[in-house]
Amino acid sequence: MAGSVTAGSGIALGEMRASAGAAAEKTPPRARRQDNRRGAVMDAAAKLFAGQGYRATTIRDIAGAAGMLPGSVYYHFESKDALLLAVYREGVARIIARVDEATADAHDPWARLEAASAGHLHAILEANAYAQVIVRVVPGDAAGVAGALRGARDEYEDRFRRLFGALELAPGVDRGRLRLMLLGALNWTKIWYRPGGGDPATIAKDFVAVLRAGAETRQ
């Protein structure tokens, strides 16, 4: 009987090892490493695109910053344009998350616009290269994906379109131009802002107050 148990245990152990081996073959360590490397490529690209611009950045620069060979970048992205699009979409997603969080508890239309502006500023002024790429890179920098970049930007700007649509403005005020003026001012803050020069919430409050003073419907 003891011999029978031992033999059975040996068979069971062998089956377990075979099963574990098959599972390992299905998800090889190399595949998991490659997934991690994709994120490293995007992080490196975001920092370089935000810091020196899209056109001035080469695949070799990105590979060096990510600690890999230039050819390895193409394992994850078919082109520099495709890499930019992935980084850009991630940047848009991060700004949207900030704005949605900031406006969650605001109800008055002007308060919502102020909160959204503060969320936007927080996203582009913090150490977030992805969000900064949205300010630094314009769709015309990458003709091959310009349409897709505009689509991603429009997805974000739709939030501000809705915010401006809810405002009671004086007759003749162009909501579209007013929206673009505010977004331009918010994005330009990245150029002149210095730590200690006012927190994002205060800057946003001041910007919106100026807009409101000149554009709100008079009672």
RAJO-V9614 format. One record per backbone hydrogen bond with DSSP energy under -1.0 kcal/mol. CO is the residue of the C=O (numbers start at 1). NH is the residue of the N-H. E is the energy in kcal/mol with one decimal. If there is no record, write none. Layout:
CO NH E
CO NH E
This chain:
1 5 -2.4
2 6 -2.4
3 7 -2.3
4 8 -2.4
5 9 -2.8
6 10 -2.3
7 11 -2.2
8 12 -2.6
9 13 -2.8
10 14 -2.1
11 15 -2.3
12 16 -2.3
13 17 -2.3
14 18 -2.2
15 19 -2.4
16 20 -2.6
17 21 -2.5
18 22 -2.2
19 23 -2.2
20 24 -2.2
21 25 -1.9
22 26 -1.6
23 27 -1.6
28 32 -1.5
29 33 -2.4
30 34 -2.3
31 35 -1.9
32 36 -1.7
33 37 -2.2
34 38 -1.7
35 39 -1.2
36 40 -1.6
37 41 -2.4
38 42 -2.3
39 43 -2.5
40 44 -2.3
41 45 -2.6
42 46 -2.7
43 47 -1.9
44 48 -2.0
45 49 -3.3
46 50 -2.3
47 51 -1.9
48 52 -3.0
49 53 -1.2
54 57 -1.2
58 62 -2.1
59 63 -2.8
60 64 -2.4
61 65 -2.3
62 66 -1.9
63 68 -2.7
69 72 -1.4
70 73 -1.0
72 75 -1.2
73 76 -1.3
73 77 -2.0
79 83 -1.7
80 84 -2.5
81 85 -2.5
82 86 -1.9
83 87 -2.3
84 88 -3.2
85 89 -2.5
86 90 -1.8
87 91 -2.3
88 92 -2.6
89 93 -2.3
90 94 -1.9
91 95 -2.2
92 96 -2.7
93 97 -2.0
94 98 -1.8
95 99 -2.7
96 100 -2.9
97 101 -2.0
98 102 -2.2
99 103 -2.0
103 106 -1.1
108 112 -2.7
109 113 -2.0
110 114 -2.2
111 115 -2.5
112 116 -2.6
113 117 -2.2
114 118 -2.1
115 119 -2.4
116 120 -2.4
117 121 -2.3
118 122 -2.6
119 123 -2.0
120 124 -1.9
121 125 -2.2
122 126 -1.6
126 128 -2.8
128 132 -1.8
129 133 -1.6
132 136 -2.3
133 137 -2.8
138 141 -2.5
139 142 -1.6
142 145 -1.5
145 149 -2.5
146 150 -2.5
147 151 -2.1
148 152 -2.0
149 153 -2.4
150 154 -3.0
151 155 -1.9
152 156 -1.2
153 157 -2.9
154 158 -2.0
156 159 -1.7
157 161 -2.2
158 162 -2.1
159 163 -1.9
160 164 -2.6
161 165 -2.0
162 166 -1.0
164 167 -1.1
168 217 -1.9
170 173 -1.8
174 178 -2.2
175 179 -2.6
176 180 -2.3
177 181 -2.4
178 182 -2.1
179 183 -2.6
180 184 -2.4
181 185 -2.2
182 186 -2.7
183 187 -2.7
184 188 -2.2
185 189 -1.0
187 190 -1.2
188 191 -2.0
188 192 -1.1
189 193 -2.7
194 197 -2.3
199 203 -2.2
200 204 -2.6
201 205 -2.1
202 206 -2.2
203 207 -2.4
204 208 -2.5
205 209 -2.0
206 210 -1.8
207 211 -1.9
208 212 -2.8
209 213 -2.3
210 214 -1.3
211 215 -1.8
212 216 -2.0
215 170 -3.1
